[in-house]
């Protein structure tokens, strides 16, 4: 009974973290998701998701959908055994490096798009498809962030201001979101399992 209860807690936690993170976080990587999941009480003493015996995280249906790896409108891709290690700051920096001088000219024939930015990052890592990066981004947030950071970069060029602040803010946002979610989940999960036992 205790083994089954522990397994149910891990499954509920996994689903809660995934759905909450994708709904609230501006940038996610498979690595940041795994780190957030492993911080939850249900996964205590587990250092890697594979040790939880819940299958491969990168093959979870919600993850495949959000990363568009099983999108029928796009060329089929095999699910990789692992995704490259890439930080949120690396993602923003890579996208900024991919910007043309007038990236806001949306009417230009070669207008910049988010997909072009992600493709640039993928090519820098020897990948032929940006989906193989294992990155999920909220497009509206990213555009606002790009404009903000781009301005800061131009104004403070050479001054080194704010280095690492974006990374800390994004990581802190994910941790805070998941911990709050965990509190709510623990209450709901306990109530559901108690009802199941009574039935």
C-alpha positions in Angstrom: 0.0 0.0 0.0 2.8 2.4 0.9 4.6 1.6 -2.4 1.5 2.3 -4.4 0.8 5.5 -2.5 4.4 6.7 -3.2 4.1 5.9 -6.9 0.8 7.8 -7.1 2.3 10.8 -5.4 5.2 10.9 -7.9 2.7 10.5 -10.8 0.5 13.3 -9.6 3.5 15.5 -8.9 4.9 14.9 -12.3 1.7 15.9 -14.1 1.1 18.9 -11.8 4.7 20.2 -12.4 4.5 19.8 -16.1 1.2 21.5 -16.6 1.9 24.3 -14.2 5.4 25.0 -15.6 4.2 25.0 -19.2 1.3 27.3 -18.3 3.3 29.8 -16.3 7.0 29.8 -17.3 8.4 31.9 -20.1 11.3 29.6 -21.0 11.7 25.9 -20.2 14.2 23.3 -21.0 14.0 19.6 -20.4 16.9 19.9 -17.9 15.1 22.7 -15.9 11.9 20.7 -15.8 13.7 17.6 -14.5 15.5 19.8 -11.8 12.1 21.3 -10.7 10.5 17.8 -10.6 13.3 16.4 -8.5 12.9 19.3 -5.9 9.4 18.1 -5.0 8.9 16.1 -1.8 7.5 13.1 -3.7 10.9 12.7 -5.4 13.1 13.1 -2.3 16.3 11.0 -2.3 16.0 10.6 -6.1 18.8 12.3 -8.0 17.8 11.6 -11.6 14.3 11.2 -13.1 15.3 7.9 -14.6 15.8 6.4 -11.1 12.1 7.1 -10.3 11.1 4.2 -12.7 8.4 6.3 -14.4 9.9 6.0 -17.9 11.8 8.6 -19.9 10.9 12.2 -19.2 11.6 13.2 -22.8 9.0 10.7 -24.0 6.2 12.0 -21.8 3.2 12.9 -24.0 2.9 16.5 -22.7 6.5 17.1 -23.3 6.4 15.7 -26.8 3.4 17.9 -27.6 4.9 21.1 -26.1 8.2 20.5 -27.9 6.3 19.7 -31.1 8.2 16.4 -31.6 5.0 14.7 -32.5 3.4 17.5 -34.4 1.6 16.0 -37.5 2.1 19.3 -39.4 5.9 19.1 -39.1 8.4 16.5 -40.4 8.7 13.5 -38.1 11.6 13.4 -35.7 12.8 10.5 -33.5 12.8 11.3 -29.8 16.4 11.8 -28.8 17.9 9.9 -25.9 18.9 13.2 -24.3 18.8 16.9 -25.1 21.7 19.3 -25.0 22.5 21.1 -21.8 21.5 24.7 -22.3 20.7 27.5 -19.8 17.9 30.1 -20.1 20.6 32.8 -20.4 22.2 30.9 -23.3 18.8 30.8 -25.1 18.3 34.5 -24.8 21.9 35.3 -25.7 21.7 33.0 -28.8 18.5 34.6 -29.9 19.9 38.1 -29.5 23.0 37.0 -31.5 20.7 35.8 -34.3 18.9 39.2 -34.6 19.5 41.4 -37.7 20.1 45.1 -37.2 16.4 45.9 -37.8 14.7 42.8 -36.6 11.5 44.8 -35.8 10.8 45.3 -39.6 8.1 42.6 -39.8 7.3 43.5 -43.4 10.7 42.7 -44.7 11.1 39.7 -46.9 13.6 38.2 -44.6 11.9 39.3 -41.4 13.3 37.7 -38.2 11.1 35.1 -36.5 11.4 33.2 -33.3 11.9 30.0 -35.2 14.9 31.6 -37.0 16.4 32.4 -33.7 15.9 28.9 -32.3 17.3 27.5 -35.6 20.4 29.6 -35.2 20.9 28.2 -31.6 20.5 24.7 -33.0 23.0 25.2 -35.8 25.5 26.5 -33.3 25.2 23.1 -31.5 25.4 21.0 -34.7 21.7 20.2 -34.7 19.6 20.3 -37.9 16.3 21.0 -36.2 15.5 23.4 -33.4 13.1 20.9 -31.8 16.1 18.8 -30.9 17.2 21.5 -28.4 14.4 20.5 -26.0 13.3 24.2 -25.6 9.8 25.5 -24.9 9.2 29.3 -25.0 6.2 31.6 -24.5 6.5 33.7 -27.7 4.9 36.9 -26.4 7.1 36.9 -23.3 10.2 36.2 -25.4 9.6 39.1 -27.7 9.2 41.5 -24.8 12.4 40.1 -23.2 14.3 40.4 -26.4 13.4 44.0 -26.9 14.2 44.8 -23.2 17.6 42.9 -23.2 18.5 44.3 -26.6 18.1 47.8 -25.4 20.1 47.1 -22.2 22.8 45.5 -24.3 23.1 48.5 -26.6 22.9 51.1 -23.7 25.3 49.2 -21.4 27.6 47.7 -24.1 31.0 47.1 -22.6 29.9 47.9 -19.0 29.0 44.3 -18.1 25.9 45.3 -16.2 23.3 42.7 -15.2 25.3 39.7 -16.1 23.5 36.5 -15.0 20.5 38.4 -13.7 18.2 37.1 -16.3 19.2 33.5 -15.6 18.6 33.9 -11.9 15.2 35.5 -12.4 14.0 32.8 -14.7 15.3 30.0 -12.6 13.9 31.6 -9.5 10.5 32.0 -11.2 10.3 28.3 -12.1 11.3 27.2 -8.6 8.8 29.5 -6.9 6.0 28.4 -9.2 6.7 24.7 -8.7 7.0 25.0 -4.9 3.7 26.8 -4.7 2.2 24.2 -7.0 3.6 21.4 -4.8 1.8 22.8 -1.7 -1.5 22.8 -3.5 -0.9 19.4 -5.0 0.0 17.8 -1.7 -3.3 18.9 -0.2 -5.4 17.7 -3.2 -3.4 14.5 -3.7 -3.9 13.5 -0.1 -7.6 14.2 -0.3 -8.0 12.1 -3.5 -6.0 9.2 -2.2 -8.0 9.2 1.1 -11.2 9.1 -0.9 -9.8 6.2 -3.0 -9.0 4.2 0.1 -12.4 4.8 1.5 -14.0 3.6 -1.7 
